[in-house]
Amino acid sequence: MLTSLSGRMPLALPVEPPAKPPSKQRATAMFKRSFLMVLMIVSLVFASAFASQLWITRTLPSSHDPGLSIDQAFKTSKVPLLVEFYSDTCGTCQTLTPVIHELQAGPYKDRLTLVMLDVSEPSNQEIAKLFGVDALPGVFIFDHHHMKKYPIKPENFVSKGTLQQAIDAALSETMKQASGRSATSQKVALRLGQ
């Protein structure tokens, strides 16, 4: 026993009765509640991860990809191609792709065919080399009838307006090229007497 410092009465510590083990029914109920709580926490974690993944994938360039290969575009398109080289890990691509998609669906709907090429795919890496892509995103207006490419420079990615001006300038170059070729081919046909 402990005695107080003043020497008077001894101090007695309260003694708690030993804790009884929970009954089998109570233990089962506690286990079920704990299991349900853990299950709810795990499901919330997975649900939030899934929701964030859905939110993130909406902003990825690949979510805007029309699924048109450059070979298909060559065979079917009657208008110049708007070719975008991208990667889902490229931040500028994530910002620029929705703008390009919006422009292609709006003012350039019947004037350009959008082709998006993911450079992480080996088959597209060779095409990127042919186009001379050295940075992402790489954006080109490609006149596949005359095999001429018109690069859109990165400084034109600043705003939708500057991008639209650059696309318009490239399209006017393709028109000059097309009219120049047709005039030349007409002169050649006249000389040949056709």
C-alpha positions in Angstrom: 0.0 0.0 0.0 1.1 3.5 -0.7 1.1 6.1 2.0 0.5 9.8 1.4 3.3 12.2 1.8 1.7 13.9 4.8 1.8 10.6 6.7 -1.9 10.3 7.3 -4.0 7.8 5.7 -2.7 5.3 3.2 -3.8 5.9 -0.4 -5.6 3.0 -1.9 -5.9 2.8 -5.7 -9.3 1.8 -6.9 -9.4 -1.7 -8.1 -11.4 -2.5 -11.2 -12.9 -5.8 -11.6 -11.3 -7.8 -14.3 -12.9 -7.3 -17.7 -15.1 -10.1 -18.7 -14.6 -11.4 -22.2 -17.4 -10.6 -24.5 -20.0 -13.2 -25.0 -19.9 -15.1 -28.3 -22.9 -13.3 -29.6 -21.5 -9.9 -28.8 -18.1 -10.8 -30.3 -19.8 -11.9 -33.5 -21.8 -8.7 -33.6 -18.6 -6.6 -33.1 -16.8 -8.6 -35.8 -19.7 -8.0 -38.3 -19.7 -4.2 -37.6 -15.9 -4.0 -38.0 -16.0 -6.1 -41.2 -18.8 -3.9 -42.6 -16.9 -0.7 -41.7 -13.7 -2.0 -43.4 -15.7 -3.1 -46.4 -17.3 0.4 -46.7 -14.0 2.2 -46.4 -12.4 -0.1 -49.1 -15.3 0.4 -51.4 -15.2 4.2 -51.0 -11.5 4.2 -51.8 -12.1 2.2 -55.0 -15.1 4.2 -55.9 -13.2 7.5 -55.6 -10.2 6.1 -57.5 -12.6 5.0 -60.3 -14.4 8.3 -60.4 -11.1 10.2 -60.5 -9.9 8.0 -63.3 -13.1 8.7 -65.3 -12.6 12.4 -64.7 -9.0 12.3 -65.8 -9.6 10.2 -68.9 -12.2 12.7 -70.1 -9.3 15.2 -70.5 -6.9 12.8 -72.3 -6.3 13.5 -75.9 -7.1 9.8 -76.8 -10.7 10.5 -75.6 -11.1 12.8 -78.6 -9.4 10.5 -81.2 -11.9 9.9 -84.0 -10.2 6.5 -84.6 -9.4 7.3 -88.2 -6.0 6.0 -89.4 -3.9 8.1 -91.8 -4.3 5.3 -94.4 -8.1 5.5 -94.1 -8.0 9.3 -94.4 -5.8 9.0 -97.5 -8.3 6.8 -99.2 -11.6 8.5 -98.1 -11.0 12.2 -97.5 -11.6 14.7 -100.3 -10.4 17.6 -98.1 -7.0 18.3 -96.5 -6.1 16.5 -93.3 -5.6 18.1 -89.9 -3.0 15.7 -88.4 -2.3 15.9 -84.7 0.6 13.9 -83.1 -0.1 13.5 -79.4 0.5 11.5 -76.3 -1.8 11.1 -73.3 1.1 12.1 -71.0 1.7 15.4 -72.8 0.2 18.3 -70.8 0.0 20.7 -73.8 -1.7 17.9 -75.8 -4.4 17.7 -73.0 -5.0 21.4 -73.3 -4.8 21.7 -77.1 -6.7 18.6 -78.3 -10.2 19.7 -77.1 -9.7 23.0 -78.9 -8.6 21.2 -82.1 -11.6 18.9 -81.8 -14.0 21.8 -81.3 -12.6 23.7 -84.3 -12.7 20.6 -86.5 -16.3 20.0 -85.5 -17.3 23.6 -86.0 -15.8 25.9 -88.6 -13.7 23.3 -90.3 -16.3 20.5 -90.3 -16.4 20.1 -94.1 -13.0 21.6 -94.8 -10.6 19.3 -92.8 -10.5 15.7 -91.8 -9.1 15.2 -88.3 -6.5 12.4 -87.9 -4.9 11.9 -84.5 -1.8 9.8 -84.1 -0.6 8.6 -80.7 3.2 8.6 -80.8 3.4 6.0 -78.1 2.2 3.5 -80.7 5.2 2.1 -82.7 3.3 2.3 -86.0 2.8 6.0 -85.5 6.4 6.7 -84.6 7.5 6.1 -88.2 4.9 8.5 -89.5 6.0 11.1 -86.9 9.5 10.8 -88.2 8.3 11.3 -91.8 6.5 14.4 -90.7 9.5 15.7 -88.8 7.8 15.8 -85.4 10.3 16.8 -82.8 8.0 18.0 -80.0 4.4 17.3 -78.9 1.9 18.2 -79.9 2.7 18.2 -83.5 0.0 19.7 -85.7 0.0 19.8 -89.4 -2.3 20.6 -92.3 -1.6 17.9 -94.8 -2.7 18.2 -98.4 -2.6 14.5 -99.3 -3.6 15.1 -102.9 -0.4 17.1 -103.5 1.7 15.5 -100.7 2.4 18.9 -99.0 2.5 19.5 -95.3 2.0 22.8 -93.5 3.2 22.7 -89.9 1.3 24.7 -87.3 4.0 26.2 -85.1 3.8 25.8 -81.3 3.5 29.6 -80.8 0.1 29.3 -82.5 -1.2 27.1 -79.7 -1.5 30.0 -77.3 -5.2 30.6 -78.0 -8.1 29.3 -80.1 -8.0 32.5 -82.2 -4.3 32.3 -83.1 -4.6 28.5 -83.8 -7.6 29.3 -86.1 -5.6 32.0 -87.9 -2.7 29.5 -88.4 -5.0 26.8 -89.8 -6.7 29.4 -92.1 -3.2 30.4 -93.4 -2.2 26.8 -94.0 -5.6 26.1 -95.8 -5.1 29.1 -98.0 -1.6 27.7 -98.9 -3.2 24.4 -99.9 -5.8 26.3 -102.0 -3.0 28.2 -103.8 -1.1 24.9 -104.3 -4.3 23.3 -105.7 -5.1 26.2 -108.0 -1.5 26.5 -109.1 -1.3 22.8 -110.0 -4.7 22.8 -111.8 -3.6 25.9 -113.8 -0.3 24.2 -114.7 -2.0 20.9 -115.6 -4.5 22.9 -117.8 -1.6 24.6 -119.7 0.1 21.3 -120.2 -3.1 19.8 -121.5 -3.6 22.7 -123.9 0.0 22.4 -125.2 -0.5 18.7 -125.8 -3.7 19.4 -127.6 -5.9 17.5 -125.2 
